Amino acid sequence: GDKKVLDFLKEIKESALKAYENQEYPFEELVEAVEVRRDLSRNPLFDVMFVLQNNEQSNLEMNGLTLTGIASEHTIAKFDLTLSIGETEDGYAMNWEYCTDLFEQESVQRMMKHFSRLVDELTANPEAKINELSVVDEEEKRLIIETFNDTATEYPRGKTVVELFEEQVGQTPDRIAVVFEAAQLTYAQLNEKANQLAYKLRELGVKPDDRVAILAEKSMEMIIGIYGIIKAGGAYVPIDPSYPDNRIQYMLEDCQPKAILLGRAELPFKGDIPVIDLSDKEVYTGEAANPEHVNTP
């Protein structure tokens, strides 16, 4: 990225000139020499072609005759993408040929626009570095940053996450809510386990504004733990088990949790804070109805 465009173009020029030394090498022999796996639906060596037509055009003239060229229409692309450029009286003309199974017309038109933009930038500032170039103009930049990222949406601001989740449970209890490796839980199963955990946390004194640490690997238990904590009314403090022991200890001392939940992880030291192992089947026993809502939005 820090390389100057001019230096990069010189490298390409040298590479191309070296390649021209082998231009008479038969293509068929080259294909055999590199021993690629043949596929009749593809070109054996490359899928994208760039062609610059810069040979002098000769005008055919015959006594008493007027000659007119007739353009022929190609309906089959020989490669995935071919860009041919030829000189005209007032500049250069681009011709793009592409496989319609791979590219939409809009995609190729966008490529054309980007290519033209890049050429404009190159010619305007050849001393620029590669990472200073942009293929996107101001209009497209606004489209990406402002229009595509305009993701504001209305949602029920008067409800908590717990209420929204329990409404979804009521609507689709038997649908799959969580999948991890070979295991899966429906909305009803996840809700029931989170409720059972929530009651046990409340027995430990967890109430609104209290924190509960969750030390868990990515797992089913992690999701149950998070929902169990917010159903109990508390706030969860996620701690990555791969953190150094002193980092974990500092976080626990700093947040003063009412309890620590373990999900496929071990606590690196012993302390006075109650610990619940989320893989213990005893956790998921007892009352399973939705706990009383104690939080506000």
N, C-alpha and C positions, 0 to 999 in steps of 0.2 A: 503493500500500500504506500510506502514511503518513496517508491521509485518514481522518477520523473517519467512523464509520458513519452518524451522524446527518446530517452534511454531505452524504454521498453520497445518502442517502434524500431529502434536500431537493432535490438536483439532479434526481433521478429524478422527483420530484413535479412540479417546474417543467417538465421535458421532457414529462411526460404531459399536463399541463394545456394546454401549447402545442399538443400533438398533437390534443387534443379540439376545438380551434378548427376543425379540418379534418374532423371526424367525419362530416359530411354529404356529403363528396366521394365520388362513386360509385366503387366499387372497380374496376369494369371500365375506367373512364376512366383511373384511376391506373395500371393495368397497361399500358395503351396508351401513356401518357405517359412511363413510364420505359423503354419499349422493351426489355424483357428477352426473351431467347431462350426461346420457349415449349417446354415439355415436358409432354405430356399425363399423364405419370406423377407429376408433382409440382405443388405449389402454386407459382404464378409468383413470389411475393415472399418467402415465409417458410416455414420448416419446423417451427418450434416455437411453440406458442400457450400463453399464460397467461390464465386467465379467473378473475375474482373475481365471484362471484354475491352482490351485497350489496343487491339490491332487496328491498323488503318483499314478503313472500309473502301474497297475499290468500286467504282461505278461501272457497271456493264453497259457498253454502248455498241449498237449494231446498226449499220447503214439502213435507214428506212424503217427501223423498228423502234417502237416505244416499249420499254420494259418496266413493269410494275411488280413490286414484291407483294406476296400475299402471306399474311401471318397465319400460321397454323395453330390451332388450339390444342394444348396438351391436357388431357383429362386424367392422366395417371402420373403421380409423383414418383420419380425414380429413387428419391431419398426421403427421409423424414422431413428434412427442411433444406431448401436450396435458395441461397441469395445470390442473384446475378446482378452485377452493376455494369452499366455501359455508358460511354460518353454520349452526350447530346450537344446540340449547338450552344445551349446556355447552362450546361452543368452535367450532372450525372442522373441517370434514371435507375431506380431499383426495381427488380422483379423478384417477387417472393413466390416460391412454389413449395407447397407443404402437403403432408398427408392429412386428409380430413378426419381420419380415424383418431389422430393424435391431437390435432389442434383445432380450436374453434376459429372462425374468421376474426372475431374480436381479439383473440389472443395474438394473432399474427399482426393485426393492425396496431396493437399496442407495442409489439416488438419493433415494427417499422418506426413508430413514433419515438421509441427509446433510442433506436439506432441513429435516427436523424438528430435527436437531441445530443447524443454523445459526440457525433461528428462536429456539430456546432461548437460544443465545448472544447473539443480537441483543437480545432482551427483557431478559436478565439484566444486560447491560452495554452499553447504547446509546452510551456515551461511548468505547467501544473503537475502536481503529484497525482498518482492514480486514485488515492483515497479522497482527493478533492473533487473528483468528477461526480456528476450526478446524471442519471438517465431519466429522472423524474422532474417534470417542470412544476411551476408553482401551482397550477390548477390541479394537477394530479396529487401533489403533496397535500393540498387542502382536502381533497377527496378522501385520502387515506387517513389523515390525522383527525379531521373534523367530522366528516360524514360517516365513514366506516366505524369510527370510535364513539359515535353518538349512541351509547347503549343505555341511556337513562330510560327507566321504565317505571310504571306505577306499581306499587305493591301495598298490601294492607298494613299501613304504618301503625295501626292501633293494636296489632297482635304481636305476640312474642314468637320466637323461633319454635318454642315448644308447642304453642297453639297451632301454628301452621303445619308442623310435622304431624300432630295428632289428627288434624283435619285430613291430611293426605292418607294417614293410616285408615281412617274411616272410609275414604273413597276407594282405596285400592289395597285392602288388607293382604290379599294373596299374591300381589305382584312382588317381583324381586326388588329389594331395596339395596342390598349390598352383596357384592361378589368379591371373594378373595381366594385366589388359587382354585382349589376344587370345591370350596365351601360357599354357601350362599344363604342369605336370610331374607324372608319376606318382610314387608312393612309391619305386619302384625307380630312376627317373631322378634324383630328388632325392638319394637315398642315395648313388648312384654319384658324382655331382658333389661332394657334401659330402666323400666319402671322398678323392677326388682332391685336393681343396683341403687336407684334413687332413694328407695326407702331405707336401705342400709346406710347410705350416706347421711340421710336425715337423722338416723339413730345416733350417728357420730357427731351430730350438732351442726351439720352443714345448713346454712340459711343464706338468703340474699346477701351479696357483697363478700361472702366467704370464698376462699380459693381452694381448689383441689388440684394437686399436681398429677399429671398423667405421664408416666415414663413408659413409652410403648414403641415397639417396632410397628411398621405398617402391618396391620392385621385387622381381622373382624373385631377383635376385642377393643382396638383403638376407637372405632366408631361407636360401639356400645358404651364405652367409657365416657366419651364426649357427651353423648345424649343423656346418659345417666346423671352426669354432673349438672348439666343445665336443667334437667327435670327436677333435680333436688333443689335447685334454686341458686347454686353456686356458679363460679366462673372457673373454667379449666385453664391450667397452666401447662402447655405442652413442653416436655423435656425430651430431647433426643438421647437415647441410651448410649450413643456413640460419643457423647461429650466427655471430656476428661472428668475424673471423679471430683476434683476441686471445683470445677464449673457447676456440676450438678449440685454439690453441697451449697455453693454460694446462692444458686437460684432458690433452693428450698429454704435457706435461712432468710432470704430477701422477701419471699412471698408468704412465708408462714402459713402453709396449707393446713386445712383441717384433716386431710387424709392424702395418701399417695396411692394411686392406682398403677399397677404393673401389668403391662401387656407384652408377653413374650420377652420380658426383660427382667433383670435383677437389680436390686438396689445395692450400690457398691459399699454401703456402710449401714450400720444399725443406728436407730435413733428412737425418739419418743413418739414420733408421729405415727398414727395408725396406718397400716399398709393393707391394701386389698389386692389379691392376685386375681386378675380378670379371667384367668384360665381355670379357676377353681369352680367346679360345678355347684358348690354350696352357695355361691353368690347369687345364682339364679334360681332361688327358691323363695317361697313366701308370697306375700301380696304382689299382684301383677296388674292391678287396675291403675289407671292414670292418677298420679298424685295430685293433690290440690295445687292449683297454680298460685305461686307466691311472688312471682316476678312481674314487673311492668315493662312495657316496651322501652 
